[in-house]
Amino acid sequence: MESSSVNWRKSSRCASNACVEVAKVDGGVMVRDSKNPDQAPMRFTPEEWSAFVAGVNLGEFSF
């Protein structure tokens, strides 16, 4: 799937163009850097994305 043809979203808290964007696509989720939209996005299965979101909600990525 061409990444330019999907609906990219970024957080409403993003105050600049230096944000992560996500797009829901058939077969999972794509993630890209808004500063470099021409670079190939990372792709995650629904299971991988759910595990990541669960980890974020549990604070596993807090510094």
Backbone hydrogen bonds, N-H to C=O, Kabsch-Sander energy under -0.5 kcal/mol:
donor,donor_aa,acceptor,acceptor_aa,energy
5,S,2,E,-1.6
6,V,3,S,-0.9
8,W,6,V,-1.1
9,R,22,V,-2.5
11,S,20,V,-0.5
14,C,11,S,-1.5
15,A,13,R,-0.7
19,C,17,N,-0.9
21,E,32,R,-2.8
22,V,9,R,-2.7
23,A,30,M,-2.2
25,V,23,A,-0.5
25,V,28,G,-2.6
28,G,25,V,-2.3
29,V,44,F,-2.4
30,M,23,A,-2.8
31,V,42,M,-2.4
32,R,21,E,-2.4
34,S,19,C,-3.1
34,S,32,R,-0.6
36,N,33,D,-1.6
39,Q,36,N,-1.5
42,M,31,V,-2.7
44,F,29,V,-2.8
49,W,45,T,-2.6
50,S,46,P,-2.4
51,A,47,E,-2.1
52,F,48,E,-2.1
53,V,49,W,-2.7
54,A,50,S,-2.4
55,G,51,A,-2.1
56,V,52,F,-2.4
57,N,53,V,-2.6
58,L,54,A,-1.4
59,G,56,V,-1.6
60,E,55,G,-2.6
62,S,59,G,-1.5
